[in-house]
Every structure is written in structure tokens, then in C-alpha cells.
């Protein structure tokens, strides 16, 4: 039997978070609630959360997949015929204090 290393154990624990995040964000009511909570008031009227639909897309690269999970949804924009918004929720699996500032990590992920 192969010997478990600390890095193997850490990688397994990080991937165990994926079902939790993906399961929660596969529920339209959860996504609607977070949109209402997270979007600034001036953006709330734009998407139509009653018409949310999940997408199989991911924006997480293979390099970042051991540490990140995302869920992507789409919904039409109100008052804009045939225009849709893609909404991506990005989750980072933190098991230890980061070596860099979190802000620098977020910028790296967005780029």
C-alpha cells in the first residue's frame, strides 16, 4: 500500500470541500439569496434571478483546481433583450495561512 504524504493528505482534504460548495451552489434558491446579499443595490435590478440556470462551465484552471472550486450560472438581464449575464462564484479551499497577502491571490485568480 502506498504511504500517504502530508501533501497527499492536504490535497485530499481540499478536494473534499468541492462537493459541499458545488452542492450548495447547485440550488437556485441559494444562488438567488447570495445575489440579493452580495450585489450592490445599484446592480440588483439588472439580472433576473427568477430565470437562473446553471452552466457546466468552469473558470478554474487545472493548475488552480486543487485549491479552488467555482459554480457558474446564467440569467437574462432585465430591460435588455437577448442579453445574458454569467455569474461565477469562486471558492478557495484554505487549509493553512497563506504565504502571500489574500488580495494578491485574488488578483492572480482574476487574471
C-alpha positions in Angstrom: 0.0 0.0 0.0 1.3 3.5 -0.9 2.4 5.6 2.0 0.4 8.8 2.5 2.3 12.0 2.5 1.4 15.3 4.1 0.8 16.9 0.7 -1.4 14.0 -0.5 -3.5 14.3 2.7 -3.8 18.1 2.2 -4.8 17.7 -1.4 -7.4 15.1 -0.5 -8.9 17.4 2.2 -9.0 20.3 -0.2 -11.0 18.2 -2.8 -13.4 17.1 -0.1 -14.7 20.7 0.0 -15.8 20.6 -3.6 -19.0 18.6 -3.1 -20.0 21.0 -0.3 -19.6 24.1 -2.4 -20.9 22.6 -5.6 -23.9 21.0 -3.9 -24.9 24.3 -2.2 -24.4 26.4 -5.3 -26.4 23.9 -7.4 -29.5 25.1 -5.7 -31.1 28.1 -7.4 -32.6 29.5 -4.1 -29.1 29.6 -2.6 -27.7 31.5 -5.6 -30.7 33.9 -5.6 -30.2 34.6 -1.9 -26.5 35.3 -2.4 -27.1 37.5 -5.3 -29.5 39.6 -3.2 -27.0 39.7 -0.4 -23.8 40.3 -2.4 -24.8 42.6 -5.3 -24.7 46.3 -4.5 -28.1 47.9 -4.6 -27.5 49.7 -7.9 -26.9 46.3 -9.6 -29.8 44.4 -8.1 -32.3 45.4 -10.8 -30.0 44.2 -13.6 -30.1 40.3 -13.5 -33.4 38.5 -13.4 -32.7 35.8 -10.7 -36.1 34.2 -11.3 -34.7 32.8 -14.5 -31.3 31.5 -13.3 -30.0 28.4 -15.0 -26.7 26.5 -14.1 -23.9 26.2 -16.6 -21.4 23.3 -16.8 -18.6 25.9 -17.3 -15.6 26.4 -15.0 -13.1 29.2 -15.0 -10.7 27.5 -12.7 -7.5 26.3 -14.5 -6.1 22.8 -14.0 -3.2 24.5 -12.0 -5.7 26.0 -9.5 -8.3 23.2 -9.4 -6.7 21.6 -6.2 -7.3 24.8 -4.3 -10.4 26.3 -5.9 -13.9 25.5 -7.0 -16.4 27.5 -8.9 -20.1 27.4 -9.9 -21.3 29.3 -12.9 -24.9 30.4 -13.6 -26.6 32.5 -16.2 -29.7 34.6 -16.2 -31.2 37.2 -18.6 -30.6 40.9 -17.9 -33.8 42.8 -17.3 -34.6 45.6 -19.7 -32.0 44.2 -22.2 -33.5 42.0 -24.9 -31.5 38.8 -25.6 -28.6 39.8 -23.2 -27.5 37.3 -20.5 -25.2 37.6 -17.6 -22.9 34.9 -16.5 -22.4 34.8 -12.7 -19.5 32.8 -11.3 -19.0 32.0 -7.6 -15.3 31.2 -6.8 -14.4 29.3 -3.6 -10.9 28.9 -2.3 -10.1 26.0 0.0 -7.9 27.3 2.8 -6.3 24.7 5.0 -3.4 26.9 6.1 -2.4 30.5 6.5 -1.4 31.9 3.0 2.2 32.7 2.3 1.1 35.9 0.4 -1.5 38.5 1.0 -5.0 37.4 0.2 -5.5 40.4 -2.0 -2.6 39.4 -4.2 -4.0 35.9 -4.5 -7.4 37.3 -5.6 -5.8 39.4 -8.3 -3.9 36.3 -9.5 -7.1 34.3 -9.7 -8.9 37.1 -11.6 -6.1 37.4 -14.1 
